[in-house]
Structures are given as C-alpha cells and as structure tokens.
C-alpha cells in the first residue's frame, strides 16, 4: 500500500512510474532547478531518480520518502517533496521541497514543511530534522525560519551548481524544540494538524522509534 500524507489542501504520496512526465516538468524549468542540488539533466538521470524513489518506497523500513505533491481539490501536480533519514544516524532526517512556479507563494511550502515536521517528530520519533538551501535562495531560508527551524551555519562555495559556486545554509530543529517554543507552533496550520487534519495512511514501525538509544556506531 502506498504511503500518503494528507494536509488541509495537499496530498503527498509516493511517486509511481506514471510520474516520470511530472519529474520532467520540474527538471525542464531552469528557474525551479537553479538552486536544487540534484542533477536531472538527462533522461537517464530522471529515470534513476524515479527508480530510486520507487525502490525505497517498497522497503519495509524505508529511509527515504520522495513524494509527489498534488493539490487535493484538483489532483494537479504541484511539485516534489522529500524526507530522507540518514542511514548512519537514523535519528536525523533531512527535508526538501521543490514546487512548480504556479504553486509557489501560496503557502503550500509551509504546509508541506509543517506536515514533515509533524511526521518526523511524532511518527518517526526523530531527534533532529534539518533542511538546507542555496545561500541565494532567500525564500527557502525564510520558509524554514518561519516554521521554527534555526540557522545552524553555512558551508561556503563547496560545489559548482550550474551557473555559480553554491554556498549552502543549514537550518535545523531538535525534538525538544518541536513542542516547545519553536515559532511554527503558533501557525494556524499546526493547530489544524493537532485537530487530526494530518493523516498518515500507512502504518509501520521505523528504527528511529528507538529514540535516544545508541545505534551500532554509537550515534543517536
């Protein structure tokens, strides 16, 4: 059974083979891809990206949730979102969002990020959730800050990304900050989620449930 998150306005669900064209729509938009640290320049790269997402979705203890974002009311494809669990430190998850231009500036990014925070901390019992963005991508930085993630630092000019040296800003939230004084808790979307507007339609157990216990390499 496919994994799915439902929020007030969106459906986040596992990618399928039918989404290859949707991924091409993302990949062919140069403005969308300018700051994205993923290479989808060829058919082979797109096929490999999709196959990895499908393969990970079939694993019982999956580390990767690469999801298609659709508008619940219309079924329109809006973009991609992911939550990736670090296989070496399975108490940590990374989140990311890529939306087509027509679906930007509508509050969808905030809705997705709040849903991932709720899923990561409440369901997966993660200790830390983080996101990163190109230093030039100020809307992404503002989004993470508005949801309560704290700026953690910048890696300067560490990779050539299409037309510039990318410097990457990191933002993170710890489990004890989620549910504490983090800014996102005052957002109306979070209140709706607390009233069960966030649904997870696949039940499973994840190794990160072993919260605060050391794993095989001593990390938590």
C-alpha positions in Angstrom: 0.0 0.0 0.0 1.4 3.4 -1.0 2.4 5.9 1.6 0.4 9.1 1.8 0.2 12.3 3.9 -2.9 14.4 3.7 -2.9 18.0 4.8 -5.7 20.6 4.5 -5.0 21.4 0.9 -2.5 18.9 -0.4 -1.8 15.2 -0.9 1.8 14.0 -0.5 2.2 10.5 -1.9 4.7 8.0 -3.2 5.9 8.5 -6.7 4.9 6.0 -9.4 6.1 5.2 -12.9 3.4 7.5 -14.1 5.1 10.5 -12.6 8.1 10.4 -15.0 6.5 13.2 -17.0 5.9 15.3 -13.9 9.6 15.0 -12.9 10.5 16.1 -16.4 8.3 19.2 -15.8 10.4 20.1 -12.7 13.7 19.3 -14.5 12.9 21.4 -17.5 12.2 24.6 -15.6 15.6 26.3 -15.2 14.3 28.8 -12.7 13.0 26.0 -10.5 16.2 23.9 -10.8 18.6 26.8 -10.4 19.1 26.2 -6.7 18.3 22.5 -6.5 21.3 20.3 -5.6 20.1 17.4 -7.8 21.0 16.7 -11.4 18.1 15.8 -13.6 19.6 16.9 -16.9 19.2 13.7 -18.9 16.5 11.0 -19.3 18.8 8.6 -17.6 19.2 10.8 -14.6 15.4 11.3 -14.4 14.8 7.6 -14.7 17.4 6.8 -12.0 15.8 9.4 -9.7 12.4 7.9 -10.1 13.6 4.3 -9.8 15.3 5.1 -6.5 12.2 6.7 -5.1 10.0 3.7 -6.1 12.6 1.2 -4.8 12.9 2.9 -1.4 9.1 3.1 -1.1 8.9 -0.7 -1.3 11.2 -1.3 1.7 9.5 -2.1 5.0 12.0 0.1 7.0 12.5 2.8 4.5 14.9 5.7 4.9 13.6 7.8 2.0 10.2 9.5 1.4 10.4 11.2 -2.0 6.8 12.3 -2.6 4.7 13.7 -5.3 2.8 16.9 -4.2 -0.7 17.2 -5.6 -3.5 19.7 -4.9 -6.2 17.8 -3.1 -9.1 19.6 -4.7 -8.0 19.2 -8.3 -5.4 16.5 -8.4 -2.9 18.9 -10.1 0.8 18.1 -9.8 2.4 20.8 -7.8 5.9 19.5 -7.2 8.1 17.2 -5.2 8.9 16.9 -1.5 11.2 14.6 0.4 12.2 13.5 3.9 15.4 11.5 3.9 16.6 9.7 7.0 20.4 9.5 7.5 21.3 5.7 7.3 24.3 6.4 9.5 22.4 8.3 12.1 18.8 7.3 11.8 17.6 9.8 14.4 18.2 12.6 11.8 16.1 13.5 8.8 16.5 16.0 6.0 13.5 17.7 4.4 13.3 19.4 1.0 10.6 20.9 -1.2 10.5 21.8 -4.9 7.4 23.4 -6.3 6.4 24.5 -9.8 6.1 28.3 -10.2 2.3 28.2 -10.4 2.2 26.8 -6.9 4.7 29.0 -5.2 3.8 31.9 -3.0 0.5 30.2 -2.0 1.6 28.9 1.4 2.0 25.3 0.1 5.7 25.2 1.1 4.8 26.0 4.7 2.0 23.5 4.7 4.4 20.7 3.5 7.2 21.6 5.9 4.9 21.6 8.9 3.5 18.2 7.8 7.0 16.8 7.5 7.9 18.2 11.0 4.8 16.5 12.5 5.5 13.2 10.7 9.2 13.3 11.5 8.9 14.1 15.2 5.6 12.5 16.1 5.6 9.4 14.0 9.2 8.6 13.3 10.4 9.9 16.7 13.4 11.7 15.0 15.7 13.6 17.2 16.6 16.2 14.6 15.1 17.4 11.4 17.1 19.8 9.1 16.8 21.5 5.8 19.4 23.3 3.6 19.2 25.8 0.8 21.4 27.8 -1.5 22.6 31.0 0.1 21.0 32.9 -2.8 17.6 31.2 -2.3 16.2 33.6 0.3 12.6 32.4 0.0 13.6 28.9 1.1 15.6 30.4 4.1 12.6 32.4 5.1 10.3 29.4 4.9 12.4 27.3 7.2 12.8 30.2 9.7 9.0 30.8 9.6 8.5 27.1 10.6 10.8 27.4 13.6 14.0 25.9 12.2 17.1 27.6 13.4 20.0 28.7 11.3 23.0 26.4 12.0 25.7 27.6 9.7 26.9 27.9 6.1 29.3 25.8 4.0 30.8 28.3 1.6 31.2 27.7 -2.1 31.5 23.9 -1.8 30.1 22.8 -5.1 29.7 24.3 -8.6 25.9 24.3 -9.3 25.0 25.1 -12.9 26.0 28.8 -13.1 27.5 29.6 -9.7 29.5 28.3 -6.7 26.9 27.2 -4.2 27.2 28.1 -0.6 24.7 26.1 1.5 22.8 27.4 4.5 21.7 24.8 7.1 18.6 25.1 9.3 17.5 22.5 12.0 15.1 21.7 14.7 15.5 19.3 17.6 12.8 17.1 19.1 12.7 19.1 22.4 12.2 22.3 20.3 9.3 20.9 18.5 6.5 21.2 21.0 8.5 23.8 23.0 8.9 27.4 21.9 9.5 26.9 18.2 7.9 29.5 16.1 5.9 27.1 13.9 3.7 26.1 16.9 1.8 29.4 16.6 0.9 28.9 13.0 -2.7 28.0 12.2 -1.7 25.1 10.0 -0.1 23.4 13.0 -3.2 23.8 15.0 -5.2 22.2 12.3 -2.8 19.2 12.3 -3.3 18.9 16.0 -7.0 18.5 15.3 -6.2 15.5 13.1 -6.2 17.2 9.7 -2.8 15.4 9.1 -3.4 11.8 8.2 -0.9 9.1 7.6 -2.4 6.3 5.6 0.3 3.7 6.0 1.2 2.3 9.4 4.7 1.0 10.1 7.5 0.8 12.7 10.7 2.6 12.0 14.1 2.0 13.7 14.1 5.7 14.7 11.4 4.7 17.2 14.4 3.6 19.4 14.7 7.2 20.4 17.8 8.3 22.3 19.3 4.8 22.2 22.7 4.5 20.6 22.8 2.7 17.2 25.6 0.4 16.0 28.1 3.3 15.6 27.3 5.0 18.9 25.3 7.8 17.4 21.7 8.7 18.3 
